[in-house]
Amino acid sequence: MSMNEQQIFNAVAAENSAVPTLLCGHCHSTLSRAKIFRTEGGELPNVNCQTIGYCSADDCGAVNCCDEAMSAFENSEQLLGLAS
């Protein structure tokens, strides 16, 4: 992997959580709803992902694809709605 190539992790859905929560696929910190975005296409070249989440943990900062994790929730739009 070249230095300018970003590694993308797959976010995971937190189990047994009262509210829909996504965890960073790299460090398992909670992804802040304020850092979860729909991609407009072209933002991250070579990434086939509709929803991305940036980890805000101090030592991480990983980019996460949230598509698969969000499919675990009955209403994934609700999660994005809470973000705004």
mmCIF file of the N, C-alpha and C atoms, coordinates in Angstrom:
data_MODEL
# 
_entry.id   MODEL 
# 
loop_
_atom_site.group_PDB 
_atom_site.id 
_atom_site.type_symbol 
_atom_site.label_atom_id 
_atom_site.label_alt_id 
_atom_site.label_comp_id 
_atom_site.label_asym_id 
_atom_site.label_entity_id 
_atom_site.label_seq_id 
_atom_site.pdbx_PDB_ins_code 
_atom_site.Cartn_x 
_atom_site.Cartn_y 
_atom_site.Cartn_z 
_atom_site.occupancy 
_atom_site.B_iso_or_equiv 
_atom_site.pdbx_formal_charge 
_atom_site.auth_seq_id 
_atom_site.auth_comp_id 
_atom_site.auth_asym_id 
_atom_site.auth_atom_id 
_atom_site.pdbx_PDB_model_num 
ATOM 1   N N  . MET A 1 1  ? 0.845   -1.174 0.000  1.00 0.00 ? 1  MET A N  1 
ATOM 2   C CA . MET A 1 1  ? 0.000   0.000  0.000  1.00 0.00 ? 1  MET A CA 1 
ATOM 3   C C  . MET A 1 1  ? 0.893   1.241  0.000  1.00 0.00 ? 1  MET A C  1 
ATOM 4   N N  . SER A 1 2  ? 0.638   2.152  -0.901 1.00 0.00 ? 2  SER A N  1 
ATOM 5   C CA . SER A 1 2  ? 1.459   3.357  -0.975 1.00 0.00 ? 2  SER A CA 1 
ATOM 6   C C  . SER A 1 2  ? 1.058   4.316  0.138  1.00 0.00 ? 2  SER A C  1 
ATOM 7   N N  . MET A 1 3  ? 1.905   5.299  0.390  1.00 0.00 ? 3  MET A N  1 
ATOM 8   C CA . MET A 1 3  ? 1.659   6.218  1.489  1.00 0.00 ? 3  MET A CA 1 
ATOM 9   C C  . MET A 1 3  ? 0.397   7.051  1.282  1.00 0.00 ? 3  MET A C  1 
ATOM 10  N N  . ASN A 1 4  ? 0.063   7.367  0.032  1.00 0.00 ? 4  ASN A N  1 
ATOM 11  C CA . ASN A 1 4  ? -1.110  8.202  -0.185 1.00 0.00 ? 4  ASN A CA 1 
ATOM 12  C C  . ASN A 1 4  ? -2.386  7.386  -0.353 1.00 0.00 ? 4  ASN A C  1 
ATOM 13  N N  . GLU A 1 5  ? -2.287  6.088  -0.205 1.00 0.00 ? 5  GLU A N  1 
ATOM 14  C CA . GLU A 1 5  ? -3.446  5.215  -0.305 1.00 0.00 ? 5  GLU A CA 1 
ATOM 15  C C  . GLU A 1 5  ? -4.014  5.031  1.094  1.00 0.00 ? 5  GLU A C  1 
ATOM 16  N N  . GLN A 1 6  ? -5.266  5.405  1.283  1.00 0.00 ? 6  GLN A N  1 
ATOM 17  C CA . GLN A 1 6  ? -5.883  5.339  2.602  1.00 0.00 ? 6  GLN A CA 1 
ATOM 18  C C  . GLN A 1 6  ? -6.498  3.969  2.835  1.00 0.00 ? 6  GLN A C  1 
ATOM 19  N N  . GLN A 1 7  ? -6.249  3.430  4.005  1.00 0.00 ? 7  GLN A N  1 
ATOM 20  C CA . GLN A 1 7  ? -6.868  2.153  4.341  1.00 0.00 ? 7  GLN A CA 1 
ATOM 21  C C  . GLN A 1 7  ? -8.268  2.428  4.882  1.00 0.00 ? 7  GLN A C  1 
ATOM 22  N N  . ILE A 1 8  ? -9.234  1.696  4.364  1.00 0.00 ? 8  ILE A N  1 
ATOM 23  C CA . ILE A 1 8  ? -10.613 1.847  4.792  1.00 0.00 ? 8  ILE A CA 1 
ATOM 24  C C  . ILE A 1 8  ? -10.995 0.641  5.644  1.00 0.00 ? 8  ILE A C  1 
ATOM 25  N N  . PHE A 1 9  ? -11.552 0.904  6.808  1.00 0.00 ? 9  PHE A N  1 
ATOM 26  C CA . PHE A 1 9  ? -11.986 -0.156 7.707  1.00 0.00 ? 9  PHE A CA 1 
ATOM 27  C C  . PHE A 1 9  ? -13.499 -0.291 7.618  1.00 0.00 ? 9  PHE A C  1 
ATOM 28  N N  . ASN A 1 10 ? -14.033 -1.408 8.025  1.00 0.00 ? 10 ASN A N  1 
ATOM 29  C CA . ASN A 1 10 ? -15.477 -1.606 8.059  1.00 0.00 ? 10 ASN A CA 1 
ATOM 30  C C  . ASN A 1 10 ? -15.967 -1.379 9.482  1.00 0.00 ? 10 ASN A C  1 
ATOM 31  N N  . ALA A 1 11 ? -16.837 -0.388 9.632  1.00 0.00 ? 11 ALA A N  1 
ATOM 32  C CA . ALA A 1 11 ? -17.438 -0.115 10.939 1.00 0.00 ? 11 ALA A CA 1 
ATOM 33  C C  . ALA A 1 11 ? -18.278 -1.323 11.350 1.00 0.00 ? 11 ALA A C  1 
ATOM 34  N N  . VAL A 1 12 ? -18.465 -1.474 12.647 1.00 0.00 ? 12 VAL A N  1 
ATOM 35  C CA . VAL A 1 12 ? -19.294 -2.571 13.145 1.00 0.00 ? 12 VAL A CA 1 
ATOM 36  C C  . VAL A 1 12 ? -20.425 -2.001 13.997 1.00 0.00 ? 12 VAL A C  1 
ATOM 37  N N  . ALA A 1 13 ? -21.558 -2.669 13.968 1.00 0.00 ? 13 ALA A N  1 
ATOM 38  C CA . ALA A 1 13 ? -22.696 -2.247 14.787 1.00 0.00 ? 13 ALA A CA 1 
ATOM 39  C C  . ALA A 1 13 ? -22.469 -2.718 16.220 1.00 0.00 ? 13 ALA A C  1 
ATOM 40  N N  . ALA A 1 14 ? -22.666 -1.809 17.163 1.00 0.00 ? 14 ALA A N  1 
ATOM 41  C CA . ALA A 1 14 ? -22.527 -2.181 18.575 1.00 0.00 ? 14 ALA A CA 1 
ATOM 42  C C  . ALA A 1 14 ? -23.691 -3.081 18.956 1.00 0.00 ? 14 ALA A C  1 
ATOM 43  N N  . GLU A 1 15 ? -23.390 -4.190 19.603 1.00 0.00 ? 15 GLU A N  1 
ATOM 44  C CA . GLU A 1 15 ? -24.432 -5.117 20.031 1.00 0.00 ? 15 GLU A CA 1 
ATOM 45  C C  . GLU A 1 15 ? -24.986 -4.689 21.384 1.00 0.00 ? 15 GLU A C  1 
ATOM 46  N N  . ASN A 1 16 ? -26.255 -4.988 21.593 1.00 0.00 ? 16 ASN A N  1 
ATOM 47  C CA . ASN A 1 16 ? -26.921 -4.708 22.872 1.00 0.00 ? 16 ASN A CA 1 
ATOM 48  C C  . ASN A 1 16 ? -26.886 -3.235 23.257 1.00 0.00 ? 16 ASN A C  1 
ATOM 49  N N  . SER A 1 17 ? -26.908 -2.367 22.251 1.00 0.00 ? 17 SER A N  1 
ATOM 50  C CA . SER A 1 17 ? -26.909 -0.938 22.522 1.00 0.00 ? 17 SER A CA 1 
ATOM 51  C C  . SER A 1 17 ? -28.344 -0.419 22.430 1.00 0.00 ? 17 SER A C  1 
ATOM 52  N N  . ALA A 1 18 ? -28.729 0.450  23.355 1.00 0.00 ? 18 ALA A N  1 
ATOM 53  C CA . ALA A 1 18 ? -30.099 0.978  23.376 1.00 0.00 ? 18 ALA A CA 1 
ATOM 54  C C  . ALA A 1 18 ? -30.374 1.847  22.154 1.00 0.00 ? 18 ALA A C  1 
ATOM 55  N N  . VAL A 1 19 ? -29.357 2.535  21.675 1.00 0.00 ? 19 VAL A N  1 
ATOM 56  C CA . VAL A 1 19 ? -29.512 3.350  20.467 1.00 0.00 ? 19 VAL A CA 1 
ATOM 57  C C  . VAL A 1 19 ? -28.559 2.810  19.401 1.00 0.00 ? 19 VAL A C  1 
ATOM 58  N N  . PRO A 1 20 ? -28.907 2.959  18.121 1.00 0.00 ? 20 PRO A N  1 
ATOM 59  C CA . PRO A 1 20 ? -28.004 2.471  17.075 1.00 0.00 ? 20 PRO A CA 1 
ATOM 60  C C  . PRO A 1 20 ? -26.634 3.136  17.203 1.00 0.00 ? 20 PRO A C  1 
ATOM 61  N N  . THR A 1 21 ? -25.619 2.317  17.337 1.00 0.00 ? 21 THR A N  1 
ATOM 62  C CA . THR A 1 21 ? -24.262 2.828  17.540 1.00 0.00 ? 21 THR A CA 1 
ATOM 63  C C  . THR A 1 21 ? -23.302 2.076  16.631 1.00 0.00 ? 21 THR A C  1 
ATOM 64  N N  . LEU A 1 22 ? -22.423 2.832  15.979 1.00 0.00 ? 22 LEU A N  1 
ATOM 65  C CA . LEU A 1 22 ? -21.395 2.229  15.136 1.00 0.00 ? 22 LEU A CA 1 
ATOM 66  C C  . LEU A 1 22 ? -20.047 2.340  15.828 1.00 0.00 ? 22 LEU A C  1 
ATOM 67  N N  . LEU A 1 23 ? -19.256 1.300  15.683 1.00 0.00 ? 23 LEU A N  1 
ATOM 68  C CA . LEU A 1 23 ? -17.914 1.274  16.260 1.00 0.00 ? 23 LEU A CA 1 
ATOM 69  C C  . LEU A 1 23 ? -16.880 1.258  15.149 1.00 0.00 ? 23 LEU A C  1 
ATOM 70  N N  . CYS A 1 24 ? -15.757 1.899  15.401 1.00 0.00 ? 24 CYS A N  1 
ATOM 71  C CA . CYS A 1 24 ? -14.650 1.925  14.439 1.00 0.00 ? 24 CYS A CA 1 
ATOM 72  C C  . CYS A 1 24 ? -14.153 0.503  14.203 1.00 0.00 ? 24 CYS A C  1 
ATOM 73  N N  . GLY A 1 25 ? -13.971 0.138  12.948 1.00 0.00 ? 25 GLY A N  1 
ATOM 74  C CA . GLY A 1 25 ? -13.471 -1.183 12.606 1.00 0.00 ? 25 GLY A CA 1 
ATOM 75  C C  . GLY A 1 25 ? -12.005 -1.370 12.939 1.00 0.00 ? 25 GLY A C  1 
ATOM 76  N N  . HIS A 1 26 ? -11.318 -0.286 13.271 1.00 0.00 ? 26 HIS A N  1 
ATOM 77  C CA . HIS A 1 26 ? -9.896  -0.363 13.597 1.00 0.00 ? 26 HIS A CA 1 
ATOM 78  C C  . HIS A 1 26 ? -9.673  -0.421 15.105 1.00 0.00 ? 26 HIS A C  1 
ATOM 79  N N  . CYS A 1 27 ? -10.233 0.563  15.848 1.00 0.00 ? 27 CYS A N  1 
ATOM 80  C CA . CYS A 1 27 ? -9.956  0.617  17.291 1.00 0.00 ? 27 CYS A CA 1 
ATOM 81  C C  . CYS A 1 27 ? -11.184 0.321  18.157 1.00 0.00 ? 27 CYS A C  1 
ATOM 82  N N  . HIS A 1 28 ? -12.351 0.139  17.537 1.00 0.00 ? 28 HIS A N  1 
ATOM 83  C CA . HIS A 1 28 ? -13.614 -0.151 18.229 1.00 0.00 ? 28 HIS A CA 1 
ATOM 84  C C  . HIS A 1 28 ? -14.123 0.973  19.113 1.00 0.00 ? 28 HIS A C  1 
ATOM 85  N N  . SER A 1 29 ? -13.646 2.209  18.885 1.00 0.00 ? 29 SER A N  1 
ATOM 86  C CA . SER A 1 29 ? -14.232 3.357  19.568 1.00 0.00 ? 29 SER A CA 1 
ATOM 87  C C  . SER A 1 29 ? -15.577 3.663  18.926 1.00 0.00 ? 29 SER A C  1 
ATOM 88  N N  . THR A 1 30 ? -16.455 4.318  19.663 1.00 0.00 ? 30 THR A N  1 
ATOM 89  C CA . THR A 1 30 ? -17.752 4.712  19.121 1.00 0.00 ? 30 THR A CA 1 
ATOM 90  C C  . THR A 1 30 ? -17.548 5.797  18.074 1.00 0.00 ? 30 THR A C  1 
ATOM 91  N N  . LEU A 1 31 ? -18.189 5.615  16.916 1.00 0.00 ? 31 LEU A N  1 
ATOM 92  C CA . LEU A 1 31 ? -18.126 6.640  15.878 1.00 0.00 ? 31 LEU A CA 1 
ATOM 93  C C  . LEU A 1 31 ? -19.172 7.707  16.190 1.00 0.00 ? 31 LEU A C  1 
ATOM 94  N N  . SER A 1 32 ? -18.731 8.940  16.257 1.00 0.00 ? 32 SER A N  1 
ATOM 95  C CA . SER A 1 32 ? -19.637 10.045 16.527 1.00 0.00 ? 32 SER A CA 1 
ATOM 96  C C  . SER A 1 32 ? -20.579 10.247 15.351 1.00 0.00 ? 32 SER A C  1 
ATOM 97  N N  . ARG A 1 33 ? -21.857 10.440 15.639 1.00 0.00 ? 33 ARG A N  1 
ATOM 98  C CA . ARG A 1 33 ? -22.822 10.668 14.558 1.00 0.00 ? 33 ARG A CA 1 
ATOM 99  C C  . ARG A 1 33 ? -22.461 11.902 13.744 1.00 0.00 ? 33 ARG A C  1 
ATOM 100 N N  . ALA A 1 34 ? -21.787 12.853 14.366 1.00 0.00 ? 34 ALA A N  1 
ATOM 101 C CA . ALA A 1 34 ? -21.383 14.066 13.656 1.00 0.00 ? 34 ALA A CA 1 
ATOM 102 C C  . ALA A 1 34 ? -20.292 13.782 12.626 1.00 0.00 ? 34 ALA A C  1 
ATOM 103 N N  . LYS A 1 35 ? -19.676 12.611 12.713 1.00 0.00 ? 35 LYS A N  1 
ATOM 104 C CA . LYS A 1 35 ? -18.590 12.260 11.800 1.00 0.00 ? 35 LYS A CA 1 
ATOM 105 C C  . LYS A 1 35 ? -18.988 11.151 10.833 1.00 0.00 ? 35 LYS A C  1 
ATOM 106 N N  . ILE A 1 36 ? -20.291 10.920 10.673 1.00 0.00 ? 36 ILE A N  1 
ATOM 107 C CA . ILE A 1 36 ? -20.795 9.923  9.726  1.00 0.00 ? 36 ILE A CA 1 
ATOM 108 C C  . ILE A 1 36 ? -21.479 10.663 8.590  1.00 0.00 ? 36 ILE A C  1 
ATOM 109 N N  . PHE A 1 37 ? -21.038 10.385 7.364  1.00 0.00 ? 37 PHE A N  1 
ATOM 110 C CA . PHE A 1 37 ? -21.515 11.136 6.211  1.00 0.00 ? 37 PHE A CA 1 
ATOM 111 C C  . PHE A 1 37 ? -21.906 10.224 5.060  1.00 0.00 ? 37 PHE A C  1 
ATOM 112 N N  . ARG A 1 38 ? -22.869 10.652 4.286  1.00 0.00 ? 38 ARG A N  1 
ATOM 113 C CA . ARG A 1 38 ? -23.174 10.022 3.001  1.00 0.00 ? 38 ARG A CA 1 
ATOM 114 C C  . ARG A 1 38 ? -22.123 10.526 2.018  1.00 0.00 ? 38 ARG A C  1 
ATOM 115 N N  . THR A 1 39 ? -21.590 9.643  1.213  1.00 0.00 ? 39 THR A N  1 
ATOM 116 C CA . THR A 1 39 ? -20.622 10.079 0.209  1.00 0.00 ? 39 THR A CA 1 
ATOM 117 C C  . THR A 1 39 ? -21.374 10.540 -1.023 1.00 0.00 ? 39 THR A C  1 
ATOM 118 N N  . GLU A 1 40 ? -20.853 11.566 -1.636 1.00 0.00 ? 40 GLU A N  1 
ATOM 119 C CA . GLU A 1 40 ? -21.457 12.092 -2.857 1.00 0.00 ? 40 GLU A CA 1 
ATOM 120 C C  . GLU A 1 40 ? -20.812 11.454 -4.075 1.00 0.00 ? 40 GLU A C  1 
ATOM 121 N N  . GLY A 1 41 ? -19.833 10.614 -3.829 1.00 0.00 ? 41 GLY A N  1 
ATOM 122 C CA . GLY A 1 41 ? -19.094 9.996  -4.936 1.00 0.00 ? 41 GLY A CA 1 
ATOM 123 C C  . GLY A 1 41 ? -17.885 10.850 -5.277 1.00 0.00 ? 41 GLY A C  1 
ATOM 124 N N  . GLY A 1 42 ? -16.763 10.213 -5.455 1.00 0.00 ? 42 GLY A N  1 
ATOM 125 C CA . GLY A 1 42 ? -15.557 10.932 -5.839 1.00 0.00 ? 42 GLY A CA 1 
ATOM 126 C C  . GLY A 1 42 ? -14.738 11.465 -4.683 1.00 0.00 ? 42 GLY A C  1 
ATOM 127 N N  . GLU A 1 43 ? -15.313 11.492 -3.485 1.00 0.00 ? 43 GLU A N  1 
ATOM 128 C CA . GLU A 1 43 ? -14.561 12.016 -2.344 1.00 0.00 ? 43 GLU A CA 1 
ATOM 129 C C  . GLU A 1 43 ? -13.372 11.123 -2.008 1.00 0.00 ? 43 GLU A C  1 
ATOM 130 N N  . LEU A 1 44 ? -13.633 9.835  -2.008 1.00 0.00 ? 44 LEU A N  1 
ATOM 131 C CA . LEU A 1 44 ? -12.574 8.870  -1.739 1.00 0.00 ? 44 LEU A CA 1 
ATOM 132 C C  . LEU A 1 44 ? -12.441 7.990  -2.967 1.00 0.00 ? 44 LEU A C  1 
ATOM 133 N N  . PRO A 1 45 ? -11.444 8.250  -3.785 1.00 0.00 ? 45 PRO A N  1 
ATOM 134 C CA . PRO A 1 45 ? -11.274 7.448  -4.999 1.00 0.00 ? 45 PRO A CA 1 
ATOM 135 C C  . PRO A 1 45 ? -11.136 5.968  -4.681 1.00 0.00 ? 45 PRO A C  1 
ATOM 136 N N  . ASN A 1 46 ? -11.687 5.145  -5.532 1.00 0.00 ? 46 ASN A N  1 
ATOM 137 C CA . ASN A 1 46 ? -11.584 3.684  -5.409 1.00 0.00 ? 46 ASN A CA 1 
ATOM 138 C C  . ASN A 1 46 ? -12.271 3.124  -4.168 1.00 0.00 ? 46 ASN A C  1 
ATOM 139 N N  . VAL A 1 47 ? -13.186 3.871  -3.587 1.00 0.00 ? 47 VAL A N  1 
ATOM 140 C CA . VAL A 1 47 ? -13.929 3.377  -2.430 1.00 0.00 ? 47 VAL A CA 1 
ATOM 141 C C  . VAL A 1 47 ? -15.389 3.260  -2.827 1.00 0.00 ? 47 VAL A C  1 
ATOM 142 N N  . ASN A 1 48 ? -15.904 2.049  -2.753 1.00 0.00 ? 48 ASN A N  1 
ATOM 143 C CA . ASN A 1 48 ? -17.296 1.816  -3.104 1.00 0.00 ? 48 ASN A CA 1 
ATOM 144 C C  . ASN A 1 48 ? -18.095 1.730  -1.814 1.00 0.00 ? 48 ASN A C  1 
ATOM 145 N N  . CYS A 1 49 ? -18.458 2.883  -1.285 1.00 0.00 ? 49 CYS A N  1 
ATOM 146 C CA . CYS A 1 49 ? -19.100 2.949  0.011  1.00 0.00 ? 49 CYS A CA 1 
ATOM 147 C C  . CYS A 1 49 ? -20.046 4.146  0.029  1.00 0.00 ? 49 CYS A C  1 
ATOM 148 N N  . GLN A 1 50 ? -21.286 3.926  0.439  1.00 0.00 ? 50 GLN A N  1 
ATOM 149 C CA . GLN A 1 50 ? -22.267 5.008  0.444  1.00 0.00 ? 50 GLN A CA 1 
ATOM 150 C C  . GLN A 1 50 ? -22.216 5.875  1.706  1.00 0.00 ? 50 GLN A C  1 
ATOM 151 N N  . THR A 1 51 ? -21.774 5.289  2.790  1.00 0.00 ? 51 THR A N  1 
ATOM 152 C CA . THR A 1 51 ? -21.719 6.018  4.059  1.00 0.00 ? 51 THR A CA 1 
ATOM 153 C C  . THR A 1 51 ? -20.370 5.786  4.709  1.00 0.00 ? 51 THR A C  1 
ATOM 154 N N  . ILE A 1 52 ? -19.700 6.882  5.045  1.00 0.00 ? 52 ILE A N  1 
ATOM 155 C CA . ILE A 1 52 ? -18.395 6.765  5.688  1.00 0.00 ? 52 ILE A CA 1 
ATOM 156 C C  . ILE A 1 52 ? -18.441 7.413  7.066  1.00 0.00 ? 52 ILE A C  1 
ATOM 157 N N  . GLY A 1 53 ? -17.617 6.895  7.953  1.00 0.00 ? 53 GLY A N  1 
ATOM 158 C CA . GLY A 1 53 ? -17.514 7.452  9.292  1.00 0.00 ? 53 GLY A CA 1 
ATOM 159 C C  . GLY A 1 53 ? -16.051 7.642  9.638  1.00 0.00 ? 53 GLY A C  1 
ATOM 160 N N  . TYR A 1 54 ? -15.748 8.811  10.172 1.00 0.00 ? 54 TYR A N  1 
ATOM 161 C CA . TYR A 1 54 ? -14.376 9.101  10.578 1.00 0.00 ? 54 TYR A CA 1 
ATOM 162 C C  . TYR A 1 54 ? -14.254 8.883  12.080 1.00 0.00 ? 54 TYR A C  1 
ATOM 163 N N  . CYS A 1 55 ? -13.271 8.110  12.476 1.00 0.00 ? 55 CYS A N  1 
ATOM 164 C CA . CYS A 1 55 ? -13.053 7.849  13.895 1.00 0.00 ? 55 CYS A CA 1 
ATOM 165 C C  . CYS A 1 55 ? -12.393 9.070  14.529 1.00 0.00 ? 55 CYS A C  1 
ATOM 166 N N  . SER A 1 56 ? -12.935 9.520  15.647 1.00 0.00 ? 56 SER A N  1 
ATOM 167 C CA . SER A 1 56 ? -12.380 10.704 16.298 1.00 0.00 ? 56 SER A CA 1 
ATOM 168 C C  . SER A 1 56 ? -11.493 10.360 17.496 1.00 0.00 ? 56 SER A C  1 
ATOM 169 N N  . ALA A 1 57 ? -11.211 9.065  17.678 1.00 0.00 ? 57 ALA A N  1 
ATOM 170 C CA . ALA A 1 57 ? -10.317 8.668  18.774 1.00 0.00 ? 57 ALA A CA 1 
ATOM 171 C C  . ALA A 1 57 ? -8.918  9.255  18.525 1.00 0.00 ? 57 ALA A C  1 
ATOM 172 N N  . ASP A 1 58 ? -8.286  9.714  19.580 1.00 0.00 ? 58 ASP A N  1 
ATOM 173 C CA . ASP A 1 58 ? -6.998  10.408 19.468 1.00 0.00 ? 58 ASP A CA 1 
ATOM 174 C C  . ASP A 1 58 ? -5.942  9.659  18.672 1.00 0.00 ? 58 ASP A C  1 
ATOM 175 N N  . ASP A 1 59 ? -5.806  8.376  18.927 1.00 0.00 ? 59 ASP A N  1 
ATOM 176 C CA . ASP A 1 59 ? -4.733  7.615  18.293 1.00 0.00 ? 59 ASP A CA 1 
ATOM 177 C C  . ASP A 1 59 ? -5.159  6.905  17.022 1.00 0.00 ? 59 ASP A C  1 
ATOM 178 N N  . CYS A 1 60 ? -6.391  7.157  16.552 1.00 0.00 ? 60 CYS A N  1 
ATOM 179 C CA . CYS A 1 60 ? -6.887  6.365  15.431 1.00 0.00 ? 60 CYS A CA 1 
ATOM 180 C C  . CYS A 1 60 ? -7.087  7.214  14.178 1.00 0.00 ? 60 CYS A C  1 
ATOM 181 N N  . GLY A 1 61 ? -8.236  7.865  14.064 1.00 0.00 ? 61 GLY A N  1 
ATOM 182 C CA . GLY A 1 61 ? -8.523  8.680  12.887 1.00 0.00 ? 61 GLY A CA 1 
ATOM 183 C C  . GLY A 1 61 ? -8.842  7.874  11.641 1.00 0.00 ? 61 GLY A C  1 
ATOM 184 N N  . ALA A 1 62 ? -9.192  6.600  11.803 1.00 0.00 ? 62 ALA A N  1 
ATOM 185 C CA . ALA A 1 62 ? -9.457  5.727  10.655 1.00 0.00 ? 62 ALA A CA 1 
ATOM 186 C C  . ALA A 1 62 ? -10.717 6.146  9.911  1.00 0.00 ? 62 ALA A C  1 
ATOM 187 N N  . VAL A 1 63 ? -10.731 5.850  8.621  1.00 0.00 ? 63 VAL A N  1 
ATOM 188 C CA . VAL A 1 63 ? -11.920 6.040  7.803  1.00 0.00 ? 63 VAL A CA 1 
ATOM 189 C C  . VAL A 1 63 ? -12.644 4.703  7.761  1.00 0.00 ? 63 VAL A C  1 
ATOM 190 N N  . ASN A 1 64 ? -13.937 4.725  8.046  1.00 0.00 ? 64 ASN A N  1 
ATOM 191 C CA . ASN A 1 64 ? -14.735 3.506  8.104  1.00 0.00 ? 64 ASN A CA 1 
ATOM 192 C C  . ASN A 1 64 ? -15.844 3.531  7.072  1.00 0.00 ? 64 ASN A C  1 
ATOM 193 N N  . CYS A 1 65 ? -16.057 2.413  6.409  1.00 0.00 ? 65 CYS A N  1 
ATOM 194 C CA . CYS A 1 65 ? -17.221 2.237  5.564  1.00 0.00 ? 65 CYS A CA 1 
ATOM 195 C C  . CYS A 1 65 ? -18.321 1.729  6.488  1.00 0.00 ? 65 CYS A C  1 
ATOM 196 N N  . CYS A 1 66 ? -19.445 2.423  6.511  1.00 0.00 ? 66 CYS A N  1 
ATOM 197 C CA . CYS A 1 66 ? -20.511 2.086  7.459  1.00 0.00 ? 66 CYS A CA 1 
ATOM 198 C C  . CYS A 1 66 ? -21.665 1.323  6.839  1.00 0.00 ? 66 CYS A C  1 
ATOM 199 N N  . ASP A 1 67 ? -21.609 1.070  5.526  1.00 0.00 ? 67 ASP A N  1 
ATOM 200 C CA . ASP A 1 67 ? -22.742 0.457  4.827  1.00 0.00 ? 67 ASP A CA 1 
ATOM 201 C C  . ASP A 1 67 ? -23.193 -0.856 5.459  1.00 0.00 ? 67 ASP A C  1 
ATOM 202 N N  . GLU A 1 68 ? -22.266 -1.782 5.634  1.00 0.00 ? 68 GLU A N  1 
ATOM 203 C CA . GLU A 1 68 ? -22.625 -3.104 6.150  1.00 0.00 ? 68 GLU A CA 1 
ATOM 204 C C  . GLU A 1 68 ? -23.131 -3.019 7.585  1.00 0.00 ? 68 GLU A C  1 
ATOM 205 N N  . ALA A 1 69 ? -22.460 -2.228 8.418  1.00 0.00 ? 69 ALA A N  1 
ATOM 206 C CA . ALA A 1 69 ? -22.869 -2.101 9.815  1.00 0.00 ? 69 ALA A CA 1 
ATOM 207 C C  . ALA A 1 69 ? -24.256 -1.474 9.925  1.00 0.00 ? 69 ALA A C  1 
ATOM 208 N N  . MET A 1 70 ? -24.549 -0.495 9.077  1.00 0.00 ? 70 MET A N  1 
ATOM 209 C CA . MET A 1 70 ? -25.847 0.164  9.134  1.00 0.00 ? 70 MET A CA 1 
ATOM 210 C C  . MET A 1 70 ? -26.967 -0.762 8.692  1.00 0.00 ? 70 MET A C  1 
ATOM 211 N N  . SER A 1 71 ? -26.638 -1.754 7.882  1.00 0.00 ? 71 SER A N  1 
ATOM 212 C CA . SER A 1 71 ? -27.676 -2.686 7.446  1.00 0.00 ? 71 SER A CA 1 
ATOM 213 C C  . SER A 1 71 ? -28.173 -3.556 8.601  1.00 0.00 ? 71 SER A C  1 
ATOM 214 N N  . ALA A 1 72 ? -27.445 -3.563 9.714  1.00 0.00 ? 72 ALA A N  1 
ATOM 215 C CA . ALA A 1 72 ? -27.854 -4.325 10.887 1.00 0.00 ? 72 ALA A CA 1 
ATOM 216 C C  . ALA A 1 72 ? -29.006 -3.641 11.620 1.00 0.00 ? 72 ALA A C  1 
ATOM 217 N N  . PHE A 1 73 ? -29.183 -2.347 11.367 1.00 0.00 ? 73 PHE A N  1 
ATOM 218 C CA . PHE A 1 73 ? -30.255 -1.609 12.035 1.00 0.00 ? 73 PHE A CA 1 
ATOM 219 C C  . PHE A 1 73 ? -31.516 -1.657 11.188 1.00 0.00 ? 73 PHE A C  1 
ATOM 220 N N  . GLU A 1 74 ? -32.659 -1.743 11.852 1.00 0.00 ? 74 GLU A N  1 
ATOM 221 C CA . GLU A 1 74 ? -33.920 -1.792 11.121 1.00 0.00 ? 74 GLU A CA 1 
ATOM 222 C C  . GLU A 1 74 ? -34.120 -0.533 10.297 1.00 0.00 ? 74 GLU A C  1 
ATOM 223 N N  . ASN A 1 75 ? -33.761 0.601  10.868 1.00 0.00 ? 75 ASN A N  1 
ATOM 224 C CA . ASN A 1 75 ? -33.944 1.859  10.166 1.00 0.00 ? 75 ASN A CA 1 
ATOM 225 C C  . ASN A 1 75 ? -32.624 2.633  10.172 1.00 0.00 ? 75 ASN A C  1 
ATOM 226 N N  . SER A 1 76 ? -31.778 2.335  9.186  1.00 0.00 ? 76 SER A N  1 
ATOM 227 C CA . SER A 1 76 ? -30.458 2.975  9.153  1.00 0.00 ? 76 SER A CA 1 
ATOM 228 C C  . SER A 1 76 ? -30.568 4.461  8.881  1.00 0.00 ? 76 SER A C  1 
ATOM 229 N N  . GLU A 1 77 ? -31.665 4.898  8.244  1.00 0.00 ? 77 GLU A N  1 
ATOM 230 C CA . GLU A 1 77 ? -31.851 6.338  8.018  1.00 0.00 ? 77 GLU A CA 1 
ATOM 231 C C  . GLU A 1 77 ? -32.005 7.072  9.346  1.00 0.00 ? 77 GLU A C  1 
ATOM 232 N N  . GLN A 1 78 ? -32.547 6.360  10.345 1.00 0.00 ? 78 GLN A N  1 
ATOM 233 C CA . GLN A 1 78 ? -32.711 6.964  11.664 1.00 0.00 ? 78 GLN A CA 1 
ATOM 234 C C  . GLN A 1 78 ? -31.356 7.340  12.238 1.00 0.00 ? 78 GLN A C  1 
ATOM 235 N N  . LEU A 1 79 ? -30.364 6.494  12.027 1.00 0.00 ? 79 LEU A N  1 
ATOM 236 C CA . LEU A 1 79 ? -29.027 6.766  12.530 1.00 0.00 ? 79 LEU A CA 1 
ATOM 237 C C  . LEU A 1 79 ? -28.489 8.056  11.902 1.00 0.00 ? 79 LEU A C  1 
ATOM 238 N N  . LEU A 1 80 ? -28.643 8.182  10.587 1.00 0.00 ? 80 LEU A N  1 
ATOM 239 C CA . LEU A 1 80 ? -28.166 9.390  9.922  1.00 0.00 ? 80 LEU A CA 1 
ATOM 240 C C  . LEU A 1 80 ? -29.004 10.592 10.322 1.00 0.00 ? 80 LEU A C  1 
ATOM 241 N N  . GLY A 1 81 ? -30.270 10.386 10.589 1.00 0.00 ? 81 GLY A N  1 
ATOM 242 C CA . GLY A 1 81 ? -31.127 11.481 11.031 1.00 0.00 ? 81 GLY A CA 1 
ATOM 243 C C  . GLY A 1 81 ? -30.670 12.036 12.360 1.00 0.00 ? 81 GLY A C  1 
ATOM 244 N N  . LEU A 1 82 ? -30.200 11.174 13.224 1.00 0.00 ? 82 LEU A N  1 
ATOM 245 C CA . LEU A 1 82 ? -29.704 11.618 14.518 1.00 0.00 ? 82 LEU A CA 1 
ATOM 246 C C  . LEU A 1 82 ? -28.411 12.412 14.366 1.00 0.00 ? 82 LEU A C  1 
ATOM 247 N N  . ALA A 1 83 ? -27.737 12.226 13.261 1.00 0.00 ? 83 ALA A N  1 
ATOM 248 C CA . ALA A 1 83 ? -26.455 12.905 13.053 1.00 0.00 ? 83 ALA A CA 1 
ATOM 249 C C  . ALA A 1 83 ? -26.636 14.382 12.779 1.00 0.00 ? 83 ALA A C  1 
ATOM 250 N N  . SER A 1 84 ? -27.788 14.765 12.234 1.00 0.00 ? 84 SER A N  1 
ATOM 251 C CA . SER A 1 84 ? -27.932 16.177 11.854 1.00 0.00 ? 84 SER A CA 1 
ATOM 252 C C  . SER A 1 84 ? -28.487 17.040 12.958 1.00 0.00 ? 84 SER A C  1 
# 
